[in-house]
Each structure stands twice: as structure tokens, then as C-alpha cells.
Amino acid sequence: MESVYNRIRDQRLLDRIVSAEEAASWIHDGMTLGLSGFTRAGDVKAVPFALAKRAEHEPLKVNVYTGASLGSDVDKLFAEKNMLNKRLPFQADATMRKGINAGDFHFVDQHLSHTSEWIRSNVLKPIDYAILEAVAITEDGMIIPTTSIGNSMVFSQHAKNIIVEINTAQTELLEGIHDLYEPEKQGERSPIPLTKPDDRIGVPGMKVDVDKIKGIVFTNQLDSPSTIVEPDDETVIMAQHLISFLREEIKAGRLTDKLAPLQSGIGSVANAVFHGLLDSEFTDLEVYSEVLQDAVFDLLDADKVRFASCCSITLSSDKMDKVFSNFEKYRDRLMLRPQEISNHPELIRRMGLISINTALELDIYGNVNSTHVMGTKMMNGIGGSGDFARNARLGIFVTKSIAKNGNISSIVPFVSHVDHNEHDVDVIVTEQGYADLRGLAPRERVEKIIQNCVHPMYREQLSAYYEEAKKRGGQTPHILEKALSWHINFEKNGTMLQRVEQPV
Amino acid sequence: MESVYNRIRDQRLLDRIVSAEEAASWIHDGMTLGLSGFTRAGDVKAVPFALAKRAEHEPLKVNVYTGASLGSDVDKLFAEKNMLNKRLPFQADATMRKGINAGDFHFVDQHLSHTSEWIRSNVLKPIDYAILEAVAITEDGMIIPTTSIGNSMVFSQHAKNIIVEINTAQTELLEGIHDLYEPEKQGERSPIPLTKPDDRIGVPGMKVDVDKIKGIVFTNQLDSPSTIVEPDDETVIMAQHLISFLREEIKAGRLTDKLAPLQSGIGSVANAVFHGLLDSEFTDLEVYSEVLQDAVFDLLDADKVRFASCCSITLSSDKMDKVFSNFEKYRDRLMLRPQEISNHPELIRRMGLISINTALELDIYGNVNSTHVMGTKMMNGIGGSGDFARNARLGIFVTKSIAKNGNISSIVPFVSHVDHNEHDVDVIVTEQGYADLRGLAPRERVEKIIQNCVHPMYREQLSAYYEEAKKRGGQTPHILEKALSWHINFEKNGTMLQRVEQPV
């Protein structure tokens, strides 16, 4: 019981401890839930499972709002049991993806900084239950989140009821690293008083009306570890290209060797880039990002990174052990914020971030598709990439130039879906090189992209398309009959290479 | 001379008055110019013409940066004389458009709030001469703009040299209505301290190093009047639909009858909407927009609008007479700001604007094309629509459901160019009705759009496409072979209607 008193320090709440099953029994068919969790970190791990059990023998469909993707296979489970009406704003689970693309339920893919505005202004269905993971509840009923904040702040303030999952597997040392801030309603809002990544602007937990806390469930289970892919030859080369570009920016006097606050999307390329910084001359770096992955902790260990702000910490299994058993070492150099603040246009533009995100495909004019395979099938969602790329000092997109053993060129005549248009894409990096598109008109961009970024096996084919298109004129010349022909070729023949069929 | 002393109150500058020809003689082939001017207002009217004269008998090509489109046929002239290397960030002239689409020079189409960041951080070529229209220069060398600010503030601070055109046809009463504010460099920047449309945060003119002022030219010529198209039956109906939507928002408790600060793009639909507000119950309105057109002054006259902030005043000939001969009446209820401030994401999101812009075409999932006809030919440019739609409380897009006597459907299976993707488009309005897309997954949006917004002559054809696409699955089902077939049909047969050819 010692631990219970440490974890629930508000006397009024001690009698609200319940089992996951009891808490789940309060949730009815048709309700809307707001779950903590962002990229497998800080998600609730008991009540969703108890709920899924109920769904096995009664009709039970809910709307699920989260920060981003959930760990612990919750998204998988909810999709398998067909328990969803609507899911937003992001996911990254293979089973859920299948359900989305089959049209089994509605998935609203949203800029991650936007969901909170819709909740605050009642555009979305109100949340019946917020279910939030916590390390503790303080003397005055303040809920302290764990390894992510995501949308938990706005859920806690606007949900009708709250269920807290206190996870004793999460170190109590997490208390104190959160900075909870909720902007006022639009129209009554003050400037967000943050000008540097390490500014503290809020409070260490979520102050809520304690009457809304209907139950507290204890759990003891670590976050799902991330499945980081180690840097390979190509991602290492991409990191080098990106670092070369940053060096040129320093030479041109546009950056110093402290660079600017760094944001990086999740994934192996991003991780490789950050690994690359380890051996670079850059120093005193700051990170202002959504997710901290393994490499940021290596950079903290090497004193390359001075401070890192995020809304979630997502680590591999090994790294999780190391970081959380030595957490004292990192506490003063880390801060967790709501995703609305980590991704806020106001702050990204003000600080002038360097933003690095992954493209699924891009076209000759610099439009980027981050989400829809062959224009139709959802991968994960746009996530924060739009929040960052649009407002950053540098919107950088990285991708390998080919996929599927060369049967797909990541650079196509015409993207099959647009998440980031030419106005928001500053620099493209592939293993072939980088293209700095800033200040260039579309026709200037084509040449740079083909020369610097396209894989040699597709270079001629892409040039041929462009040369033919140019005869038709326009700001962005295209041959509409052939614009999507590479995708169509892939769907029919399993390759975008024209030699297999389709002489142009 | 009385008027000269009124207009140039800084003694040090009295000997810098020169002819337009002399000022133009300082400009060399290959230079970069920053011209004042935004949507035909406050553009310089003498030096560009003198420069164009020179171009008749010597090789002379320049880069031209502006606020937005120029009046006085300057864009036309520069295109005709083939005087351009690069033009940014916006234009709206038929001759220039032709030159752009022929590839005669490079046009960089940019979010209007972004150009200043590129100038400030030396991403763009440095400006050799800023040529700025003014009503006066104050005792301490502060340049007072005229009917627009556009990018003049950033030009004045970062150009190597400045030429001022003092336009005595512009009323001296303009002095005092400008609020000049330049954000610090990114990374050293404070919050922009504006929370309401009428907040004054800067100074009434542009403080510059007077040594940079190389010459002052006097002119006496009004701005080109706007060619406003009067509301027609359809735009009146569209305005009514939009007002119905706003009423529903009030009913739902998401707005009050003061609404929220209004932004509206330029053009006849926007003007009609604002006319519609004249007869509505809404009151005490605020405008926070780029351009003020005629209708806003009618709303000011009727005391419907309390305050209007903008970066440019663009009026028809009649209205110009009326407004500027009674300017005392409006001075306290107007403010002009740099386009970086009128269009700043930080401020648009903070105040929660209602943003109304025109779509060229849109697709069944809510992606909007504002710029490229048939995916290739530039109309004008994205302008501020992206700054606003992405960050506003409500991103509303308006368009008539058909064009070219019904041979074009403005709503197509797949847009041929994306300026605003599904994440940034909240509400669509045509003369058929409105579709509120907020919180809807793509498959839910299709039904609303087809039912509420598509013209009856295309409804069946669009449903047929979607029904066939659905069989292939996906988050946004498409048939890639047919996605652009409507455009291709139009190019071949002059119509998007399938009965002419192409049985599906």
C-alpha cells in the first residue's frame, strides 16, 4: 500500500480504485473515448483490453480519439474486434490499416496540432470518457502523465468523465518533466509565451475537477518498445547529404553551428540523421520535436544536444532500460508538452525549426505524398509533418529514391496524393543527393530534382516525361493522359519501369 | 513647394528629389527590385515605367519581388517587354500569365506570409533597390506608405538602396493608419503581441537608414481601380448558403452573432458574401484580412463592421472617390499592416479567423485547387489562401459548381493540382448548398459534397465514379486510370460531360 499512497496522494481519491473490468463496464455502445498515448508511449494498457473483452459478447462500438498511434496492440485489438465507429487523428498499426482501407470504420487523418481546437470548440463529438495513463495523482488532484502527453491535456479538461490508469512500471522520476499548458479559446487567447525549447510555460500535471475522476486502475506494464531499424548504407548516405546541406547553410551565413531547433519525424532515416550528427562538428543543439527516439539520447549522452522538448518518448527495448534506470541524468534536459504545443504553428515559425520528415513519394515539382499508397491506401496518417513543414525555417523531406527493388520510383511525374505541396517543401534528400528548392520556380525545380535526387534507373524516363510535357506549356507542365501512368503501370505490371510495357 | 515640404519633412532629403528617368538609370541588368504594391493598391507608378522605356533599347532583365499583384499595368508592361528573370510571390495580369505559362520567365508562387522570412534570412537574392510608394517622409526619415503595405516593410529594412515615390494623389489623411511591425530573426523572436484586430503593435511608418534613400520621385496618379463584378443571382445564393452555415454555428454554440474576425479573398463571391452580411442579424463584426474591397466600406457605413485590419485597400473607381474624400470617417476604424502580419499563422490561429476563399476546382474528398487550370496553367497564385485556410477556425472555400456553360464541373473526381488538401478545407459552398466537412472521414465527405454542392448535371456522373472506385477500396478510393479523365475529356472535347464521348 506504500506505493499506492505515493501514487495517489490526493486523499479524496483513495476510494476510487477499481478493476479494469469495472471501469470498462461504465462505457456504453456509441460512446466517445479520449485515450492517452502517442507513438506507443504513455498509452493506457488495461481498460481498453477489458473493453475489448466485453466486445466479444455484446455489440460495442466506440469513437476513439488519441494523441497519435497506440502501443500495446490496442489499435490492432480494436480493429480486430470491429469496435470502432471513428478513429482519429493518427494510427500506425497493420491490422487497423487494413480495416481503414476496407472502409470498416471511419478514420479521420488530421494535423496533430488541430485535434485539440476541434475538441475545445465542440466541433467533434464530446468525449464521454478520457482514459489517461499517469505516474501519480498529486495532493491536489493533479494528474501526472507518463512517457507521452499527446492530447491528454485537452481530453482531461473537456471530457465528461475521467478514468486514470496509474502505471507503476513507469518510473516516478517522470514527475516534474511535463509542462502542461492549454491555450485559451480562440478569440480570447494570449500569445503562447514560449520562445526557446527549454521555456517552462505551464504546470507539471493536469489540474482537473476531481469529481470527474470516476475510477483509478493500477497497471504495471512498460510501453511497447519501438522497432527501430538500424541505419543501413543508404540511410547513412542520406544523413551525410543532409549534413552537407546544413554545412552549406552555415557557409552562406544562414545558420550557425548550433543550427536551429531540430524536429524529426519518426523512423529509421530520421534516426540515421541524428546518428550522423553524433560525429559532426555541430554542437549545443536543441531539439523541439514530437517524438524523442533512441538517437536523441545518444546525442544527450555525448553532450551534443543541450535540451530536448517533445510530446512523447519512444524507445527501443534496450534503450528504454538504459534511459529509465538512469533517468536522473536526463531529467533537467528534457521536457514533455501537449502535442498542440510541440506542434504549434506559432512556435514552429517563431523559433524557425529545421524540420525533417519522410516522404512516401514526391513529384518533379516538389509536391509530397506522405500517406496514401498509390493515391488510395492509407499508411499511417499525416501526423505532425504538415504542422512542421509548413511553418519551419527549413521543411526537409527525405526518402530513398526507389522502393520494392527498384520497381517503384519514389519520384514520379505527378504524385497520387498531396500532403505537402510545392509551397511547403524546401529541400529533398535521397541517397542520390539533395535538392534545395527554395526560391526556385517549378521548371527550375524539375532539373534539380532529376539531377540530384532521382535514381539513375528512372532518370531518363522522368526527363522524357518532362520534355514531352514542356511542349504543352504551363507553370507546371504535365501530360494529363500520362501523369498517373507510372502508378497504373505498377498496379498492372508490378513496376514503374516502362521497358516492361507501355512504350511512351 | 508647400506640398513638397509637407510630403518630405526630413530636411536631409530635400536635395534627393530626382526624375523617374534618373532613378531608373541607377538600375542595371540582372538587379533585384522590391516594389511596393498589393492587389493594385500602393504600387509605384513612375520608376517602373521609366525602366520599361530603357528596356526598349538595351538588354535589361530584373528580378521583381512585390507584395502581390501590381496595378497601373506594370506587370503587363514588364511581361510585354520581356524584362523579367524572376517574379514573386503573386500576380494577376493576363499578359504576365501568358508569359509565365509560356515559360518566358520564372514565377515563384508563394504563401504571401512567407516571402519576408526568405528575405530576412537571405534565402532569396538580396534586393538592390526597394522602390516604395509613400504619402510622406516624416521629420525623422520615416517612410509612410499609401494604400497598401504588402512587403514594403521587409524591403525597406533589407534592400541595399531605396527609391521613394511620393504620390500626391494619395490623401495625406492616410498617415496614421499604418502599423509597421517587423518580427525579429527566427530564433530571437518574441511573440507577436497582437490579440485583437485593432491592436496597434508597431509604428506609423518605416524607419530606415536615410543614407539608403538614393532618390525621391514625385508622382500624382491614383491606384488602378478594382474591377469588381457585381453580385449575380448565383453569388447571392452562395452568400445566403454561407450565412445559413454561420447561423447553424451560432445555434450549436460555436459562434456568437459577433462571429469571429473575418478574412475574405478578393473577388465577386467574397464581395457578395460581405454584401449578404449587410442584411443579416450579425453585428459588431471585425475584419482581419489581406484586402479590403468595396463591401467592407458599406459594412463600415452601416455600422455592421466595428473595425477592419488589412494590408491593402482596393476599391472600384466610384468607391475610391467616396472613401478617400471622406477618409476622416474611416481612419479610426481601419489599420494597414505588413502582409506578414495580416497573414501570420500565429495570429490567424490565435484569433480563430473565419476564412473565405475561392476554389478553382475541388474533388470528392475536399482537396482544393486554387491556382492551376487543368493542372498546368497558372491563374494568379496561391496568395494568402494557404496562410488563412490552414490556420483559421473555419477554412471555407466557395466556387460556382459549374463553369464554361456547364462544360466544366468545379467538382471533379481528382483535382489536377492541390493547393489546400483535405486537412485544411472545413466547409465548401457552391450555389447548390454547403458541405460541412469537419470531423468527417473521406468516404463521409464524398456523400455530403455530391449531395450538397455538385451541380445536378454532374451528380450522377460523379456518383458513378465513386461507386466504381469504392470497389477498389482504400481510405480515398480512386480509379487511377479515370482519375483525370474529366480533365482529359475537357481538353479533347471541350466538356467534362461524358455523354459526348468516353462511355465509362
Interface residues (C-beta under 8 A of the other chain):
Chain A: K86 I100 N101 A102 G103 H106 F107 V108 D109 Q110 H111 H114 E117 W118 S121 N122 V123 L124 K125 P183 K185 Q186 G187 R189 S190 P191 I192 P193 T195 A252 G253 R254 A260 P261 H344 P345 E346 R349 R350 M351 G352 N367 H372 M374 G375 T376 K377 M378 I382 G386 R390 N391 R393 F414 S416 H417 V418 D419 N421 E422 H423 R438 G439 L440 A441 R443 E444 A469 K470 R472 G473 G474 Q475 T476 P477 H478 L480 E481 A483 L484 H487 I488 E491
Chain B: K86 I100 N101 A102 G103 H106 F107 V108 D109 Q110 H111 H114 E117 W118 S121 N122 V123 L124 K125 P183 K185 Q186 G187 R189 S190 P191 I192 P193 T195 A252 G253 R254 A260 P261 H344 P345 E346 R349 R350 M351 G352 N367 H372 M374 G375 T376 K377 M378 I382 G386 R390 N391 R393 F414 S416 H417 V418 D419 N421 E422 H423 R438 G439 L440 A441 R443 E444 A469 K470 R472 G473 G474 Q475 T476 P477 H478 L480 E481 A483 L484 H487 I488 E491
